Each structure stands twice: as C-alpha cells, then as structure tokens.
Amino acid sequence: EVSIFVARATAWSPSEPYLYDLKVSTPTDAVTSYFGLRTFALGDGPKGRRPLLNGNFTFLAGFLDQSWWPDGQYTAPTDEALAFDVEAVATFGLNMIRLHQKVNPERWYWHADRLGVVVFQDMVQKYGRASKATVPLFVSDAAAMVHGRRNHPSILQWTAFNEGDCWEVFDTPPHDVAGGVAPFKR
C-alpha cells in the first residue's frame, strides 16, 4: 500500500476536471497513469436530500447513453466515436451521463474523466428467467464491474437494478448487492 500526500489538492468536478499525472517506477520498470480527487455524498438542503460533490450542492443533469454506434454496434469503430457521446454532454448544457446497462472500455471513462462528465454507471441486467440461482452470478459481475472501474473520478453512482425482472429475485433480506462489492469500496 502506498500513500501520496497532495498539498493544496485540486478537486475533480464537471467545471474543473483536474487530473493528476502519476508515474510509479522501480529500477526495472515504470507505469504512468492519472488520478482525480473528489468527494461525493448526500446532504440535507432546503428541499430535501441533495447530491454534494466536493461538499457543494450539485445539480446533475444528463442523458441516457446506450453506447451504440451504427458502424460498430456495441463497439466503437474509433477513439473519436468512443468520445463523441461524452463530448456531446457539454454541447447540450449537461454535466452527466447515465451509462445504460453496459460497461464501456476504459478509454470511454478516461474521456469522461478528462472532460468532467459525471457518470452514473448501471449494472448490466439479466433479462428473462432470472432466479435465485442467478443472484450469485449477478453479485459477482457487479463486484467485477466496480472493481474494474472504481478508480475513475467521473463515476459517482453505481446503479444495481434497473429492470423489474432482475431485482424481483432478490427477495431475501438483506438485498445484498452492495455487500457483495464491499471489498472493492473506494
């Protein structure tokens, strides 16, 4: 485990998507990466519970993105195509994308990180014949999704359930999808 002290840290946000460059090296190898710092919580405001990004009430507005390309279906044909939906957010005066039931390639999230686009990440759903036998598989896939994408500052929300035919099989308390991914908390 490594700790890094950042004096006078700049927080990542849609208005200032500040990313830190990172290089980790040993005598025989080196890796470069990046990271962003931010907090996300719910706070009590004058009109009820509201999202707090870096301690500030933040109105999040965006669109549902199914990441479909006519010339690649669910696979973007180019990096420009992969970035297109993320770049379009600001064009419409928005600051958020709900990525609908799909986990995109790492590069897509990098575009969201660098452009300051908040991501609400859906879990991929099981349609048809969901049962108690599919629950452990669903929880395992959710944990893998969170573990694989947890370091992106743009992802503020992980949505476990979207469709009724999936969540209805989680009928034994606790409805423990979040507990299944707890070891991967940030």
C-alpha positions as CSV (number, residue, x, y, z in Angstrom):
1,E,0.0,0.0,0.0
2,V,1.3,3.4,-0.9
3,S,0.1,6.8,0.4
4,I,0.5,10.0,-1.5
5,F,0.3,13.5,0.1
6,V,-1.0,16.2,-2.2
7,A,-0.5,19.7,-0.9
8,R,-3.4,22.1,-1.7
9,A,-5.2,19.5,-3.7
10,T,-7.5,20.5,-6.6
11,A,-10.7,18.5,-6.6
12,W,-12.1,17.0,-9.8
13,S,-15.5,18.4,-10.9
14,P,-17.5,19.0,-14.0
15,S,-16.5,22.6,-14.0
16,E,-12.8,21.8,-13.3
17,P,-12.0,18.2,-14.3
18,Y,-8.5,18.3,-12.8
19,L,-6.5,15.2,-13.2
20,Y,-3.1,14.5,-11.6
21,D,-0.4,12.7,-13.6
22,L,1.2,9.7,-11.8
23,K,4.3,7.8,-12.5
24,V,5.4,4.8,-10.5
25,S,8.7,3.3,-11.2
26,T,11.1,0.6,-10.0
27,P,14.7,0.1,-11.1
28,T,13.4,-2.1,-13.9
29,D,10.0,-0.8,-14.9
30,A,7.7,2.2,-14.9
31,V,4.0,2.8,-15.2
32,T,2.2,6.0,-15.9
33,S,-1.4,6.8,-15.0
34,Y,-3.6,9.5,-13.6
35,F,-6.0,10.1,-10.8
36,G,-8.6,12.6,-9.7
37,L,-9.6,13.6,-6.2
38,R,-13.2,14.3,-5.2
39,T,-15.9,13.5,-2.7
40,F,-19.5,12.6,-3.2
41,A,-22.2,12.4,-0.6
42,L,-25.8,13.2,0.1
43,G,-26.6,16.3,2.2
44,D,-29.7,17.9,3.7
45,G,-30.7,21.0,1.8
46,P,-33.7,23.3,1.9
47,K,-35.6,21.0,-0.4
48,G,-34.5,17.6,1.0
49,R,-31.5,15.4,0.4
50,R,-29.3,16.6,-2.4
51,P,-26.0,15.4,-4.0
52,L,-22.9,17.0,-2.6
53,L,-19.9,16.9,-5.0
54,N,-16.8,18.1,-3.1
55,G,-19.1,19.4,-0.4
56,N,-21.2,21.6,-2.7
57,F,-24.8,21.0,-3.7
58,T,-24.6,20.0,-7.3
59,F,-27.4,19.7,-9.8
60,L,-26.7,16.7,-12.1
61,A,-28.4,16.7,-15.4
62,G,-27.7,14.4,-18.3
63,F,-28.9,11.8,-20.8
64,L,-29.2,8.0,-21.0
65,D,-26.3,6.7,-23.1
66,Q,-26.6,3.2,-24.6
67,S,-23.3,3.4,-26.4
68,W,-24.4,2.2,-29.7
69,W,-22.6,3.0,-33.0
70,P,-24.2,2.4,-36.4
71,D,-20.9,1.1,-37.8
72,G,-19.8,-1.0,-34.8
73,Q,-23.0,-1.7,-32.8
74,Y,-21.7,-2.0,-29.3
75,T,-18.1,-1.5,-30.2
76,A,-16.9,2.0,-31.2
77,P,-15.1,1.9,-34.5
78,T,-12.6,4.7,-33.5
79,D,-11.5,6.6,-30.4
80,E,-13.3,9.6,-31.8
81,A,-16.5,7.7,-32.0
82,L,-15.9,6.5,-28.4
83,A,-15.5,10.1,-27.2
84,F,-18.4,11.5,-29.2
85,D,-21.3,10.9,-26.7
86,V,-19.1,12.1,-23.8
87,E,-18.1,15.3,-25.7
88,A,-21.8,16.0,-26.6
89,V,-22.8,16.4,-23.0
90,A,-21.4,19.9,-22.7
91,T,-22.9,20.9,-26.1
92,F,-26.4,20.4,-24.6
93,G,-25.5,22.2,-21.4
94,L,-25.5,19.0,-19.3
95,N,-22.9,17.5,-16.9
96,M,-23.8,13.8,-16.6
97,I,-24.3,10.6,-18.5
98,R,-26.2,7.5,-17.2
99,L,-24.4,4.6,-18.9
100,H,-27.3,2.3,-19.5
101,Q,-26.7,-1.4,-18.6
102,K,-23.3,-1.5,-20.3
103,V,-19.7,-1.4,-19.1
104,N,-17.6,0.6,-21.7
105,P,-13.9,0.2,-22.4
106,E,-11.5,2.0,-20.1
107,R,-10.9,4.7,-22.7
108,W,-14.5,5.9,-22.6
109,Y,-14.2,6.6,-18.9
110,W,-10.9,8.4,-19.5
111,H,-12.8,10.7,-21.8
112,A,-15.4,11.3,-19.1
113,D,-12.6,11.9,-16.5
114,R,-10.8,14.4,-18.7
115,L,-13.9,16.3,-19.8
116,G,-15.6,16.5,-16.4
117,V,-18.6,14.4,-17.3
118,V,-20.2,12.7,-14.3
119,V,-21.2,9.0,-14.9
120,F,-24.0,7.1,-13.3
121,Q,-22.9,3.5,-14.1
122,D,-25.7,0.9,-14.5
123,M,-25.1,-2.8,-13.7
124,V,-25.7,-5.0,-16.7
125,Q,-29.1,-6.7,-16.1
126,K,-30.2,-10.3,-16.6
127,Y,-33.3,-10.4,-18.7
128,G,-35.6,-13.3,-18.6
129,R,-35.5,-16.3,-16.3
130,A,-33.7,-14.5,-13.5
131,S,-33.8,-16.8,-10.5
132,K,-32.3,-17.3,-7.1
133,A,-29.6,-19.3,-8.9
134,T,-28.6,-16.3,-10.9
135,V,-28.3,-14.0,-7.9
136,P,-24.7,-15.0,-7.0
137,L,-23.6,-14.5,-10.7
138,F,-25.2,-11.1,-10.7
139,V,-23.4,-10.1,-7.5
140,S,-20.1,-11.5,-8.8
141,D,-20.5,-9.5,-12.0
142,A,-21.4,-6.3,-10.1
143,A,-18.3,-6.7,-8.0
144,A,-16.1,-7.2,-11.1
145,M,-17.6,-4.1,-12.7
146,V,-17.0,-1.9,-9.6
147,H,-13.5,-3.4,-9.1
148,G,-12.6,-2.8,-12.8
149,R,-13.8,0.8,-12.9
150,R,-13.6,2.1,-9.4
151,N,-10.7,4.4,-9.9
152,H,-12.4,6.8,-12.3
153,P,-13.3,10.1,-10.6
154,S,-16.2,10.6,-13.1
155,I,-18.2,7.6,-11.7
156,L,-20.3,9.0,-8.9
157,Q,-23.1,6.4,-8.8
158,W,-23.3,2.6,-9.2
159,T,-26.9,1.6,-10.1
160,A,-27.5,-2.0,-9.2
161,F,-31.0,-2.5,-10.5
162,N,-32.9,-1.0,-13.5
163,E,-35.4,-3.6,-14.6
164,G,-38.1,-5.4,-12.5
165,D,-37.4,-8.9,-13.8
166,C,-34.0,-8.7,-12.3
167,W,-34.4,-7.2,-8.9
168,E,-37.5,-9.1,-8.0
169,V,-35.5,-12.3,-7.4
170,F,-33.6,-10.5,-4.6
171,D,-36.3,-11.3,-2.1
172,T,-34.3,-12.4,0.9
173,P,-33.1,-9.6,3.2
174,P,-30.6,-8.2,3.2
175,H,-30.9,-7.5,-0.5
176,D,-27.1,-7.6,-0.5
177,V,-25.7,-6.4,-3.8
178,A,-23.7,-3.6,-2.2
179,G,-22.3,-6.0,0.4
180,G,-21.2,-8.3,-2.4
181,V,-18.9,-5.4,-3.7
182,A,-18.0,-4.0,-0.3
183,P,-14.3,-5.3,-0.5
184,F,-13.9,-3.1,-3.5
185,K,-15.1,0.2,-1.9
186,R,-13.0,3.2,-2.7
